[in-house]
């Protein structure tokens, strides 16, 4: 028992190994319950189910934050909550792009959850790699934090200037590369990402109808949508990972707040898709939050490190103001659900 106890108590990135293993076990259980129980059969998720799922994930994320506050102290608790709020709000920005991806590849609504599930699983792995690299860089080169701060300030200003900028999927070089180098089925084949069908009679054509045509692997639009969603997350992580490192350099707080915010993204998507127009002005608040967090890094040498409660209060105040102002300004507007392919 002693070797096992020593192994679980061993330090890993500043925290005992048992804390990391417990967190990963919780995440694994949630993912298994989600796909294996809640969504064993592919079906269209309505707004009610989406809101219930999203509320559940937010509740779990806040409950974990309460445990962090109790076990690691108020400083860590406030840093976790600040990171969770910022990442959750940035995830809302992903909803716009995800909806565009599903519409572009004509992914039916009943299969969208499966794409998002595997997309989120990939995001969890990619964020672990990016956060691990970020931690190593900050440990070796402390000046990297100033680079992160400058990146956040520039990103915030860019969001304010190009607030209505749209993601061009048709002209995206990665999408064009995939379309030109993969055999793609004309439409979805159930919930499958890959399928064996007869080879095309001509390059870029549909599967052959000849009885003796050899079977080859084809990717489906669901696979292309999955790849693009993963790439989009990497792009968005350029904002979110520096943002959380600007709040705290504790890898455990950085990763857990990121993952809990991301876990509910797929549930949040189906809830927001029908009402995203009501949060039109939230991007302005988010841009100001990024500028604030980035500026805070440079202000340390002038006014000292700001207490965690100030960062939490300013972040919460700006985001709450963005939500309330958006709801007020759009109160008389008709619903404008995000364009979505027919089921």
N, C-alpha and C positions, 0 to 999 in steps of 0.2 A: 504493500500500500504506500510505503514511503516514496518509492520512485515515482508512482503515479501522482502523489500529492506534490512532489517537487516539480514534476512536469507541468501540472496545472497551475502551479504558483510561479512558474518561470516568467520572467519579464519578456514581453513581446511588444515592441513599439511603445514602451512606456506604461503598459498595463499588463496585469497577470494574464496568462494564456487562457484561464477559465472564462474571463470576461469576453474575450474574442470568440471562443468556442460556443459560449452560451448565446451570444448575439447571432452567430451564424446558424445555430440550431433553431432559433426563433424564426429567422428569415426562411430557412429551409422548410420548416413546418407550415409557415404561412403560404409559401408558394405551392407546396404539395396539397394543402387544403383547398387553395384557390382553383388549381387546375384539375385535381383529382376528385374533388367533391362538389364544389360550387359550380364548376363549368366543365363537368365531364362530357356533356353533350353540347355541341355548338348551337348557340341560339343568339338571337338579337337581344342585347341588353338595353332595357328601357331606362328612362330617366329615374324612375323610382328605385329600381335595383341599383343603378349607378350611384345615386345619392346615398343609399344605405351602405354600399361597399366603401365609398369614399369617406363617409363619416366614420366607419369602423376603422379604416386605415389611419385616419387622422387621430382618432382616439388612441390607437395603439402607439402611434408616434409620440403623442403627448404623454401617455402613461410611461413610456420608456424615458422621456425627458424628466418626468417626476422622479423616477428611480435614479437617474443620473444626478439630479439635484440632491436627493437624500443621501446617496452613497458617496458621490464625489465632491459634494459641496455646492453652494449657491453659485460660485463663479462658473464652474463647469456647467451647471444647470442652465444658467442664463446664456452661456455661449452656445449650448446645444439648441435652445429654443430660438435664438437669433438665426443660427444656421438653418434650422428646420424651416423657419418662415421664409427666409430668402430663397432657399432651394425650392420650396413649394410654389412660391410665386413665379420663379423662373420656369418651373415645370408647366405653369399655366400658359406661358409663352410657347411652349412646345406644342400645345394643343392646336394652335393655328396651323403649324407645319404638318403635324400628323394628319390632320383633316385633309390638307392639300395632297399628301402622299396617298391616302386611301382613295380620294376622288380621282387622282391622276391614274392610278393603276386599277381603278374600278373594283376595289375589294368589297365584296358584299358585307353588310353589317354583321351578319351572324358569324363571320370568320375574323372579324377585326380583333376580338379579344384574344384569339390564339396568336395572332401576329404580335400584338402588344405584349402578351405574356413572355414569349421568347425574346422579344425586343428588350423588355425590362431585365430579363435574366442576363442578357448580354451587357446591358448597361451596368449592372451590379459588378460584373467582372471587370469591365473597362474602367469604371470609376476606381476600383481597388488598385488597378495598375497605375492610373494617373495620380491618385492620392499618394501611393507608395513612392512614386518618382518625385512628386512634389515635396514630400517629407524629407527625402534624401537630399534634394537640392537645397532646401531651406537649412537643413542641418549643416551642410558643407559650406553654403554660401548665403549668409544672412541677408545680403543685399538683394537677393531674389525677391524678398517681400516688397521692396520698393518698386521692382519691375511689375509685380502683381498689382500694386496700388495704382501705378500709372496706367496699366491695362484696364483696370476697373473704371477709372475716371474717363478714359477715352471711350470705353464701351458705353458708359452712361451718357456721355455727350452725343455719341453717334446715335443712340436710341432716341434721344430727344430731337435730333435733326432729321433722322430718317425713320420717324415713328411709324409710317405706313409702308415701309419697304416690304416687298413680297419676295418669297423664296421662289426662284425660277427653276422649276423642275424640268421642264422641256429642254432648256438649254444647259442643264447641269452636266458637266463633263463626265461625272461618274455614272449618271443615269444613261447617258449616251454610250459610254463604254460598255456597260452591262447589256444594253439593248443590241449592240453590234457584235458582242462576243458570246452571247448565250442564245441557245434555242429557247424561245419563250412561247408558252402555250397562248392561244388567242384569248383565253379567259381562264378564270379559276377552275381548278379541278378539285372540288370539295375543299377541305382544309389543308390540302397537301402543298408542300413547298417544292418538292421534286416528284416527277412521275416519268415512267418509261412508256414512250409512245413510238409509233413508226417514224422513221427519219423523214425529213421534209424532201419533197421532190426537187426543190430549188432552194438556194440559200435565202434564209429569211422568210420562207414560205411556211404554211401550216403543215401539220403532220400528213404524211402520204396516206392515201386511201387504198393503195395497192396491197393485196393480200400477202405478197412476199417481201414487203418492205421490212428491213431490220429494225429492231427496237433500240432506241437510244434514250438517253436521259434528257428531259426537258425541265427547265425551271418554270414555275408558275408566277403570275403577278404577285402572289403573296410573298414569294421569296424576294422579289425585287423590292417590294414595300418594306420588308424586314431589313434588308441591307441599307436602304436609304434612311430608315428610322435610326439605325445604329450610327450611321455617319452623321446624321443631324445631331444626335446626342453628343458626339465627340465635339462638334462645332459649338454647341451650347455649353459644354463642359469648360470651354476656354473662358467662359464668364463665371460659371458657378464654382469651379474648383478654386480659382484665385480668390473669389469672394469669401468662401468659408475659411480659407487659410488666412485671410485678412482679419477674420473674427477670432480664430483660435489656431494654434499650431499643434494642438493635441490630436494625433492621428485617429484615436478612438472616437472623439467627439466629431471630427471632420467626417469620418466614414459613416458612422451610425446615423448622424443627422441627414446626410445625403441619401442613404439607402432608405430610411423610413419615409423621407419626402418622395422618393422615386417610386416606392412600392405601390402607392395609391394612384400613380399617374394614369394607369389604364382605366381605373374606375372613374377617376376625375374627368378623363376625356369624354366618356359617354354622358356625364352630367353636364359638362360645359358646352358640348357641341351644340346643344339646343339654346344656349343662353349666353354664348361668349360675347355677343354684341353688347351685353349689359356691363361688361368690364372694359370698355373701350379705353378709358383713361387710366387704367391701372399701370400701363406701360410707362407713363410719365412718372408715377410714383416709384416704380421699380428702377427707372433710370436714375432718379435722385438718390435712391438707396445705394446703388452701386457707386455713385460719385461720393456719397458720404463715407462709405466703407473704405474706398480707395484713398480719400483725403485723410482719413483717420490715421493711416499708416505714416504719412508724412508729418502729421501733427504731433506725433509722439515726441519728437526732438524739441518741440516748441512748448507744448502744454503738458507733456507727459502722457502716459497711457490712460485713455478714458476708461472709467469703471464699466464693467460689463452691463450694469443696469441702465447706463446711459445709452449704450449701443442698442440694447434690446428695446428701450423706450422709443428712441428715434426711429428705428426700423419699423416697429409695430405702428407708431403714429403715422409715418408716411404711407405705409401699405394700407392701413385702415382708412386714411383720408382718400387714397386712390379708389378704394372699393366704394366708399360712401358717395364720393363725388360722381363716380361712374353710374351708380344706381340712380342717383338723383337726376343726372343729365339725360339718361336714357329711359326715364320712367314712363314716358308717353310714346315711345317708339314701339312699333310692332315687332314681333319675334322675327329673327333672321338667322335661322339655324344654319350652321355651316353646311355648304353644299356637300352632299354625300351620295355615293352610288346607291342605286336601288337594291334592296335585298334580293 
